[in-house]
């Protein structure tokens, strides 16, 4: 039962991936602004196959050395690819249960990761090879298959975000209806319930990002609304995009203070302006779920349509989409990351490869 909700989420993605679509279809535009256009572009790709198949690649992140880190959920690995040596490294997290989801590289060249099923936040030093584990409490909830009985579940940490000072690591707890913070210096963990009503509907907080003002933004896998936590007061606010019915998924913020979000379905990319509290909604090329999301250093926004064999870039100044066809068929791109040379790296969960697009 502890993996049931995540399995349902992944099933939604796989269902969307079963029917690939042409990159040139479904040109769309944001609500309340001029129509966007789409153009298919031939990109300069490189792809690097993992040592084995059925790896279950998740989100990537790039450290200061240029190494690409990722979780391998089907193999119970924390993995990395080094472009300099063109070699892979794979390690098994302590007490791991094949649940490495969110992952972050810090300026000191260490790696934070969320082990969802083993219910901890992990910290790994590539220099020493040492792990440190920050365990989260289990939760007790009613057992839907056994009326009147309860079951114990992991809090299920899912996504991670660092504040601007790299002092606080924030995370979503998928099963616990709350957000968590971890002091990266002391290891102190604090949790922020999204509701204090004991019988409140499960919200399943999913994606997370922290803006330049320290405000924590999050999505919920059971709703289409965008949440905001003020850490100073503990106040939680919600913003609902008009006309969006699919749950929100990945979140990112850009240098202009805009919050970006992807959806589990309907191929929608959302932009939210916290100052005006206004949403702009883009229909990206194709259909289905958008898993990967990246706010690039030049202000453009990238998404990875899980059902299509392409990466999509929104040139924000032009309000125009550019689609880049991935060479490997049925690659199922998931996560995105940008390196110091502005190349876009991505994981291919369908073909067990790490890819890079050189611009």
C-alpha positions in Angstrom: 0.0 0.0 0.0 2.9 2.4 0.7 3.6 2.7 -3.0 0.0 2.8 -4.2 -0.3 6.5 -4.8 3.0 6.9 -6.7 2.1 3.9 -8.8 -1.1 5.6 -9.8 0.8 8.7 -10.7 3.3 6.8 -12.8 0.4 4.9 -14.5 -1.0 8.2 -15.6 2.3 9.1 -17.2 2.7 5.7 -18.9 -0.8 5.9 -20.2 0.0 9.2 -21.8 3.2 7.8 -23.2 1.4 5.0 -25.0 0.4 7.2 -27.9 3.2 9.3 -29.3 2.2 12.5 -31.2 3.7 14.7 -33.9 5.7 17.6 -32.5 4.0 20.0 -34.9 0.5 19.4 -33.7 -1.7 21.4 -31.3 -0.1 24.9 -31.6 -1.6 26.9 -28.8 -1.3 30.0 -26.8 -1.6 31.5 -23.3 -4.9 32.6 -21.9 -5.2 36.4 -22.1 -2.3 37.0 -24.5 -1.3 36.6 -28.2 -1.3 33.1 -29.8 1.9 31.1 -29.5 3.5 29.4 -32.5 5.5 26.2 -32.7 8.4 25.2 -34.9 10.2 21.9 -35.1 14.0 22.3 -34.9 16.7 19.7 -35.6 18.9 19.7 -32.5 22.5 18.6 -31.9 21.9 15.6 -29.6 24.2 13.1 -27.8 22.9 10.1 -25.9 24.7 7.8 -23.5 23.3 4.4 -22.7 23.4 3.1 -19.1 25.1 -0.2 -18.3 21.8 -2.0 -18.0 18.2 -1.8 -19.0 15.0 -1.1 -17.0 16.8 1.5 -14.9 13.8 3.6 -14.0 15.5 7.0 -14.5 14.1 10.0 -12.7 15.0 13.7 -12.4 18.6 14.8 -13.2 20.7 17.5 -11.6 24.2 18.8 -12.5 27.0 19.4 -10.0 29.8 21.9 -10.1 32.1 19.3 -11.8 29.6 18.9 -14.6 28.5 15.4 -13.5 24.8 14.5 -14.1 23.2 12.9 -11.1 19.9 11.0 -11.1 17.9 8.3 -9.3 17.3 4.8 -10.8 14.1 3.6 -9.2 14.0 0.2 -10.8 17.5 -0.5 -9.8 17.6 1.1 -6.3 20.6 3.3 -7.4 21.8 6.8 -7.0 23.6 7.3 -10.3 25.8 9.8 -12.1 27.3 10.3 -15.5 30.6 12.1 -16.0 30.9 13.8 -19.4 34.6 14.2 -19.0 35.4 10.5 -18.6 32.2 9.4 -20.4 31.6 6.9 -17.5 28.8 6.1 -15.2 28.9 5.7 -11.4 26.1 3.8 -9.5 25.7 3.4 -5.8 23.1 1.9 -3.5 21.7 4.3 -0.9 21.7 3.0 2.7 18.5 1.1 3.4 17.3 2.2 0.0 14.0 1.0 -1.3 14.2 2.1 -4.9 12.6 5.5 -4.2 15.1 8.2 -5.1 12.9 11.0 -6.4 13.9 14.6 -5.9 17.6 15.4 -6.1 19.8 18.6 -5.7 23.5 19.4 -6.2 24.9 22.0 -3.8 27.8 24.4 -4.4 30.0 22.3 -2.1 29.6 19.4 -4.6 27.4 17.2 -2.4 24.1 15.7 -3.3 20.8 15.8 -1.5 18.1 13.3 -2.4 14.6 12.2 -1.3 14.2 8.5 -0.8 10.5 8.2 -1.0 9.9 4.6 0.0 12.6 4.4 2.6 11.2 7.6 4.1 14.3 9.8 4.5 16.2 12.7 3.1 19.7 11.6 2.1 23.0 13.5 1.8 25.9 12.1 -0.2 29.4 13.3 -0.5 31.1 12.1 -3.8 34.5 13.1 -2.3 34.3 10.8 0.7 31.7 8.4 -0.5 29.8 8.8 2.7 26.0 9.1 3.2 24.1 10.8 5.9 20.4 9.9 6.5 17.7 12.1 7.9 14.8 9.9 8.8 11.2 11.1 8.6 8.3 9.9 10.8 5.9 7.3 9.6 2.2 8.3 9.5 -0.9 6.3 10.6 -3.9 6.5 8.3 -7.2 4.6 7.9 -6.7 1.4 5.8 -9.1 1.6 2.9 -9.2 -2.1 2.4 -9.9 -2.9 6.1 -12.7 -0.7 7.5 -12.0 0.4 11.1 -8.3 -0.5 10.9 -5.2 1.6 10.2 -2.0 1.2 8.4 1.4 2.8 8.7 2.8 4.6 5.7 6.0 6.6 5.0 5.7 10.4 4.8 7.0 9.9 1.2 9.3 12.8 0.5 9.0 13.5 -3.2 10.6 16.8 -4.5 13.3 19.0 -3.1 14.2 22.7 -3.3 17.0 24.8 -1.7 16.5 28.4 -0.5 18.7 31.2 -1.9 21.3 30.9 1.0 21.5 27.1 0.6 20.7 27.0 4.3 17.3 25.3 4.2 16.3 22.3 2.2 12.5 22.2 1.5 10.6 19.0 0.5 7.1 17.8 -0.1 5.7 14.8 1.8 3.4 13.1 -0.6 1.5 11.0 2.0 1.6 13.3 5.0 -0.3 16.4 3.7 2.6 18.6 4.7 5.8 20.3 3.7 9.1 19.8 5.4 12.3 21.8 5.9 15.8 20.6 6.9 18.5 22.9 8.2 21.5 21.9 6.1 23.9 23.0 8.9 22.3 21.4 11.9 20.1 18.7 10.3 17.0 20.0 12.2 13.8 19.0 10.5 10.6 21.0 10.8 7.2 20.1 9.3 4.4 22.4 8.1 0.9 20.7 7.9 -1.2 22.0 5.0 -4.3 21.3 7.0 -5.0 20.8 10.7 -8.3 19.0 10.2 -7.9 15.3 11.0 -10.4 14.2 8.4 -9.3 16.6 5.7 -9.1 15.3 2.1 -5.6 14.1 1.2 -3.7 16.7 -0.8 -0.5 14.9 -1.7 1.9 17.8 -2.1 4.1 17.0 -5.1 6.4 19.6 -6.7 8.2 22.4 -4.8 10.3 25.5 -5.5 11.5 28.5 -3.4 11.5 32.0 -4.8 14.0 34.8 -4.1 11.9 36.1 -1.2 12.0 32.8 0.6 8.4 32.0 -0.2 7.8 28.2 -0.7 5.6 27.2 -3.6 4.1 23.7 -4.1 1.7 21.7 -6.2 -0.8 19.1 -5.2 -1.2 15.8 -7.1 -4.9 15.8 -6.3 -5.8 19.4 -7.4 -5.0 22.0 -10.0 -4.3 24.7 -7.6 -0.9 26.3 -6.8 0.0 26.6 -3.1 2.3 29.1 -1.3 3.7 28.7 2.2 5.1 31.8 4.1 7.7 30.2 6.4 7.8 33.2 8.7 4.1 33.0 9.5 3.2 29.5 8.5 0.4 30.9 6.4 -0.7 28.8 3.4 -2.4 30.4 0.5 -3.8 28.9 -2.7 -4.3 30.2 -6.3 -6.5 28.3 -8.8 -5.8 28.7 -12.5 -8.9 29.2 -14.6 -9.9 26.4 -17.0 -7.3 23.9 -15.7 -8.6 20.6 -14.6 -5.5 18.4 -14.5 -3.4 18.3 -11.3 -0.2 20.4 -11.3 3.1 18.6 -11.2 6.6 20.1 -11.5 7.4 23.7 -10.4 10.2 26.2 -11.1 10.7 29.9 -10.6 12.7 32.3 -12.8 14.8 35.4 -12.4 11.8 37.6 -12.9 9.9 36.0 -9.9 7.5 34.1 -12.1 6.3 30.7 -11.0 6.1 28.0 -13.7 4.1 24.7 -13.4 3.4 21.6 -15.5 0.3 19.4 -15.5 -0.3 15.7 -15.3 -2.5 15.9 -18.5 -3.7 18.3 -21.2 -0.2 19.4 -22.1 -0.6 22.7 -20.3 2.3 24.9 -19.1 1.3 27.5 -16.5 3.0 30.8 -15.6 2.0 32.6 -12.4 2.8 36.2 -11.5 2.8 36.5 -7.7 2.5 40.3 -7.9 -0.6 40.4 -10.1 -1.8 37.0 -9.0 -2.5 36.3 -12.7 -2.0 33.0 -14.5 -0.9 32.6 -18.1 -1.7 29.2 -19.6 0.1 27.8 -22.6 -1.0 24.8 -24.6 2.3 23.2 -25.6 2.9 21.2 -28.8 1.3 17.7 -28.5 -0.9 16.2 -25.8 -0.5 14.4 -22.5 1.6 14.9 -19.4 4.5 17.3 -19.0 6.9 15.9 -16.5 10.2 17.7 -16.9 10.4 21.4 -16.3 13.4 23.8 -16.5 13.7 27.6 -16.2 16.8 28.2 -18.2 19.4 30.9 -17.4 18.4 32.9 -20.4 14.8 33.1 -19.3 13.4 30.5 -21.7 11.3 27.6 -20.2 11.8 23.9 -21.2 9.4 21.0 -20.8 9.6 17.3 -21.5 6.3 15.9 -22.9 6.4 12.4 -21.6 4.2 11.1 -24.4 6.3 12.6 -27.2 9.8 12.0 -28.4 10.9 15.6 -28.0 12.0 18.4 -25.8 10.0 21.7 -26.1 11.4 25.2 -25.4 9.2 28.2 -24.9 11.1 31.3 -26.0 9.4 33.6 -23.5 10.2 36.9 -25.2 8.7 35.6 -28.5 6.0 33.5 -26.9 7.0 30.9 -29.4 7.6 27.1 -29.0 10.5 25.2 -30.5 10.4 21.4 -30.5 13.5 19.3 -30.7 13.1 15.7 -31.8 15.1 13.2 -29.8 17.0 10.7 -32.0 16.0 7.6 -30.0 12.4 6.4 -30.5 10.1 6.0 -27.5 12.7 7.6 -25.3 10.1 9.0 -22.8 12.0 12.0 -21.5 11.4 12.9 -17.9 13.7 15.3 -16.1 15.7 18.3 -17.4 18.8 20.2 -16.3 21.1 22.9 -17.7 24.9 22.8 -17.5 27.3 25.7 -17.3 27.6 25.7 -21.1 23.8 26.1 -21.4 23.4 22.6 -22.9 20.2 20.8 -21.8 20.6 17.4 -20.2 17.7 15.0 -19.8 16.8 11.5 -18.6 15.3 9.0 -21.0 13.2 6.6 -18.9 12.0 4.6 -21.9 15.4 3.9 -23.4 17.7 3.9 -20.4 19.9 6.7 -21.6 21.2 10.1 -20.5 20.8 12.7 -23.3 22.1 16.2 -24.0 21.0 18.8 -26.4 23.7 21.3 -27.5 22.3 24.7 -28.4 
